[in-house]
Amino acid sequence: MLVDMNLVEIAIANQYGLMRQLANEGKSDKSYYDRKLMESDRVAQPAAILCEMAVAKLLNIYYVPTLWHSDQHQEKKFDADVGLDIEVRRSRKKGVGPAIRPTDRGKILFGCFIPCEEWRQVDVLGFVVIPPEAKREDYNEWFEPQGNGDYWRCAPHNLTEATKENYESYRNILLTN
């Protein structure tokens, strides 16, 4: 589902992306990051925010990008990207689904792809519901293990179509369990 982004949204994503980068200066990367395979934070941070904005826009959910100093990460690490239960992951390559981590339990995870360098559209690929009781064995069964087995990928064809109606019906199921 393509979501059109206007110039103000693109500018906000870039501004918050720069501020997130500055707030994290001097912070060490996660053990599973490989800088040789990554793009610069100056590109990745605004792109991630633009994807979060696109999901919120698609679902008509109020959204303000988060920003906190790296010292606050421990207390904020379980906060959702959008709303109360949405994690948003950007795939840098077309045809690649979102990364899934053990910390995604109890979340609805949306995968996104930005199809062009101008960032005027975000392709919201779809979403997957991660039950709160999911175990490592479940992840291995449902998703494709990656790296050293510390994360998984959900194939794009296994994602539920990203519509407000689909999201709300799955959210209700998650809340009642």
C-alpha positions as CSV (number, residue, x, y, z in Angstrom):
1,M,0.0,0.0,0.0
2,L,1.7,3.2,-1.2
3,V,1.3,6.2,1.2
4,D,2.0,9.6,-0.3
5,M,4.2,11.8,1.9
6,N,4.1,15.6,1.6
7,L,7.1,18.0,1.8
8,V,6.3,19.0,5.4
9,E,6.3,15.3,6.5
10,I,9.6,14.7,4.7
11,A,11.1,17.8,6.4
12,I,9.9,16.7,9.8
13,A,11.3,13.2,9.3
14,N,14.7,14.7,8.4
15,Q,14.7,17.1,11.3
16,Y,13.8,14.5,13.9
17,G,16.2,12.1,12.2
18,L,19.1,14.5,12.7
19,M,18.1,15.1,16.3
20,R,17.9,11.4,17.0
21,Q,21.4,11.0,15.6
22,L,22.7,13.8,17.8
23,A,21.0,12.3,20.9
24,N,22.7,9.0,20.2
25,E,26.2,10.4,19.6
26,G,28.8,8.3,21.5
27,K,26.4,5.4,22.1
28,S,27.7,2.1,21.1
29,D,25.9,0.0,18.5
30,K,24.0,-3.2,19.3
31,S,26.1,-6.3,19.1
32,Y,24.2,-7.5,16.0
33,Y,24.9,-4.3,14.0
34,D,27.5,-4.5,11.2
35,R,28.4,-1.0,10.1
36,K,29.9,-2.3,6.8
37,L,26.4,-3.5,5.8
38,M,24.5,-0.4,7.1
39,E,23.7,2.9,5.6
40,S,24.7,6.1,7.5
41,D,22.6,7.2,10.5
42,R,22.0,10.5,8.6
43,V,19.9,8.5,6.1
44,A,18.6,5.6,8.3
45,Q,17.2,7.8,11.1
46,P,15.0,10.0,8.9
47,A,13.9,7.1,6.8
48,A,12.8,5.2,9.8
49,I,10.8,8.1,11.0
50,L,9.2,8.6,7.6
51,C,8.1,5.0,7.7
52,E,6.6,5.4,11.2
53,M,4.8,8.5,9.9
54,A,3.4,6.6,6.9
55,V,2.0,3.8,9.0
56,A,0.3,6.4,11.3
57,K,-1.0,8.3,8.4
58,L,-2.4,5.1,6.8
59,L,-4.1,4.0,10.0
60,N,-5.2,7.6,10.9
61,I,-3.4,7.4,14.3
62,Y,-2.1,10.5,15.9
63,Y,1.7,10.5,15.8
64,V,4.6,12.6,17.0
65,P,8.1,11.2,16.4
66,T,9.9,10.1,19.6
67,L,13.1,11.7,20.7
68,W,15.1,10.9,23.8
69,H,18.7,10.9,24.9
70,S,20.5,7.6,24.8
71,D,20.6,7.5,28.6
72,Q,16.8,7.0,28.6
73,H,16.9,4.0,26.3
74,Q,16.5,1.4,29.1
75,E,13.2,2.9,30.3
76,K,11.9,3.6,26.7
77,K,12.9,0.3,24.9
78,F,9.5,-1.3,25.1
79,D,7.6,1.8,24.0
80,A,5.8,1.3,20.6
81,D,6.8,3.3,17.6
82,V,3.2,4.2,16.7
83,G,0.2,4.1,19.0
84,L,0.3,1.6,21.8
85,D,1.3,-1.6,20.0
86,I,2.9,-0.9,16.6
87,E,6.5,-1.5,15.8
88,V,7.7,-0.2,12.4
89,R,10.6,-1.7,10.5
90,R,12.1,-0.4,7.3
91,S,13.5,-2.8,4.7
92,R,16.2,-1.2,2.6
93,K,15.8,-3.6,-0.3
94,K,12.7,-4.3,-2.3
95,G,11.2,-7.7,-1.8
96,V,12.7,-8.1,1.7
97,G,10.4,-8.4,4.7
98,P,10.9,-6.8,8.1
99,A,13.2,-8.0,10.8
100,I,11.6,-9.6,13.8
101,R,13.3,-9.5,17.2
102,P,12.4,-11.3,20.5
103,T,11.4,-7.9,22.0
104,D,8.5,-7.7,19.5
105,R,6.3,-10.0,21.6
106,G,2.8,-8.5,22.0
107,K,3.3,-6.0,19.1
108,I,1.9,-5.6,15.7
109,L,4.9,-5.2,13.4
110,F,4.6,-3.3,10.2
111,G,7.1,-3.6,7.4
112,C,7.9,-0.6,5.1
113,F,10.0,0.1,2.0
114,I,10.8,3.5,0.6
115,P,10.8,2.9,-3.2
116,C,12.7,6.0,-4.3
117,E,15.4,8.4,-3.1
118,E,13.0,11.4,-3.1
119,W,11.0,9.8,-0.2
120,R,7.7,11.1,-1.6
121,Q,6.1,7.7,-1.1
122,V,6.4,4.9,1.5
123,D,5.3,1.4,0.6
124,V,3.7,-0.1,3.7
125,L,4.2,-3.8,2.9
126,G,1.9,-5.1,5.6
127,F,2.0,-6.3,9.1
128,V,2.4,-9.4,11.3
129,V,1.0,-9.9,14.8
130,I,3.5,-11.3,17.3
131,P,1.6,-12.9,20.2
132,P,2.7,-11.9,23.7
133,E,3.4,-15.6,24.6
134,A,5.6,-16.2,21.5
135,K,8.7,-18.3,22.1
136,R,12.0,-18.7,20.2
137,E,10.6,-22.0,18.8
138,D,7.6,-20.1,17.4
139,Y,9.8,-17.5,15.8
140,N,11.8,-20.3,14.1
141,E,8.7,-21.9,12.8
142,W,7.0,-18.7,11.6
143,F,9.9,-16.7,10.3
144,E,13.3,-17.2,8.5
145,P,16.2,-17.2,11.0
146,Q,18.9,-14.6,10.2
147,G,22.5,-13.8,11.3
148,N,23.4,-15.9,14.3
149,G,19.8,-16.7,15.0
150,D,19.3,-13.6,17.0
151,Y,16.6,-12.2,14.7
152,W,14.3,-13.4,11.9
153,R,12.7,-12.0,8.8
154,C,9.1,-12.2,7.8
155,A,8.7,-12.8,4.1
156,P,6.6,-10.1,2.5
157,H,4.0,-12.6,1.2
158,N,3.4,-13.6,4.8
159,L,2.4,-10.1,5.9
160,T,-1.3,-9.1,6.3
161,E,-2.4,-6.3,4.0
162,A,-2.0,-3.0,5.6
163,T,-5.4,-1.4,5.9
164,K,-7.0,0.3,8.9
165,E,-9.7,-2.4,9.0
166,N,-7.2,-5.3,9.0
167,Y,-5.1,-3.6,11.7
168,E,-8.2,-3.0,13.9
169,S,-9.5,-6.5,13.6
170,Y,-6.0,-8.0,14.5
171,R,-5.5,-5.5,17.3
172,N,-8.9,-6.5,18.9
173,I,-7.8,-10.2,18.7
174,L,-4.5,-9.3,20.4
175,L,-6.2,-7.3,23.1
176,T,-8.7,-10.0,24.0
177,N,-6.1,-12.7,24.4
